[in-house]
Amino acid sequence: MGNVIAIGALGGSGTRAIAQVLIEAGVYMGDNLNYPNDNLIFTRLLKNPAFHKTASNEDINERLNVFKQYMERNHLNFHDAGILLKASTDNLNFKDNRKLWVTVIRKILTVPKQREVWGWKEPNTQIYIEELYNFFDNLKYIHVVRHGLDMAFSNNKQQLLTWGYKYDIHVQGNEKEDEVAYKQLEYWIKSTEESLKKGEKLGDNFLLINHSTFCKSPKEQIDRIIEFSGLAVEEEKLSELYKIPKQTKTIGRYQKHNLDIFDNHQIDFVKQLGFEV
């Protein structure tokens, strides 16, 4: 059996390009993706703090099994279909589930097939690293880290708003821009620390990708990703993959802001992760 390849990060970390690399390398990443290549079936099942706060390991494994059946076998039985539909209905991120009903019916009617290699990209995957590792025997987890100060001033605050409570970081809605940036950086630090700690348990099945290095040295980093994922890719295809990473305009955006709003320990952690300040 091949590997299951998962990509997680803080939202806005540049994971779309890495997912695109895997897609073009032949890895099935799902049939329900948005523009950033997020797997929305994973989102529907697991990006829900109300579920996460009370879920047992059995509850999480039940939803992971539904996800596995959907992705690996391209099929759902009636029981699993019901779990997916209820999870999506209970998920405040989704208001209209009509298209999902059509998708679920198709999965019920589809003859099951076994995919040897598949994966997904969804930033909130980082919340479930430990549970995923315990569930999948063949998991390969890629964690993407973007410059913490760039992330502090990102417009993407989804994970901060959704999971900030895990680290006692709360956004009331009346904060000034600098106060939100401070909280966003603190969330980046806390979530990264937790992900790296959990990653130690995965050993060689955990790969850390520095977004800045990925953009500056695409050949080297894509070769790492391909080797880590256990993929065989022809040279001609590899040369195409090397062209996917792009230097975005948002790299270095922190330089336009006052960094005095941050504590020394925050700046130090950014440096420890290998980013220049």
Stockholm file with secondary structure:
# STOCKHOLM 1.0

chainA/1-277         MGNVIAIGALGGSGTRAIAQVLIEAGVYMGDNLNYPNDNLIFTRLLKNPAFHKTASNEDINERLNVFKQYMERNHLNFHDAGILLKASTDNLNFKDNRKLWVTVIRKILTVPKQREVWGWKEPNTQIYIEELYNFFDNLKYIHVVRHGLDMAFSNNKQQLLTWGYKYDIHVQGNEKEDEVAYKQLEYWIKSTEESLKKGEKLGDNFLLINHSTFCKSPKEQIDRIIEFSGLAVEEEKLSELYKIPKQTKTIGRYQKHNLDIFDNHQIDFVKQLGFEV
#=GR chainA/1-277 SS CCCEEEEEESTTSSHHHHHHHHHHTTCBCCSCBCTTCCBHHHHHHHCCHHHHHHCCHHHHHHHHHHHHHHHHSSCCCHHHHHHHHHHHHHCTTCSCCHHHHHHHHHHHHSCCCCCSSEEEECGGGGGGHHHHHHHCTTEEEEEEECCHHHHHTCSCCHHHHHHGGGGTCCCCSCCCHHHHHHHHHHHHHHHHHHHHHHHHHHGGGEEEEEHHHHHHCHHHHHHHHHHHHTCCCCHHHHHHHTTSCCCCTTTTGGGGSCGGGSCHHHHHHHHHTTCCC
#=GC SS_cons         CCCEEEEEESTTSSHHHHHHHHHHTTCBCCSCBCTTCCBHHHHHHHCCHHHHHHCCHHHHHHHHHHHHHHHHSSCCCHHHHHHHHHHHHHCTTCSCCHHHHHHHHHHHHSCCCCCSSEEEECGGGGGGHHHHHHHCTTEEEEEEECCHHHHHTCSCCHHHHHHGGGGTCCCCSCCCHHHHHHHHHHHHHHHHHHHHHHHHHHGGGEEEEEHHHHHHCHHHHHHHHHHHHTCCCCHHHHHHHTTSCCCCTTTTGGGGSCGGGSCHHHHHHHHHTTCCC
//
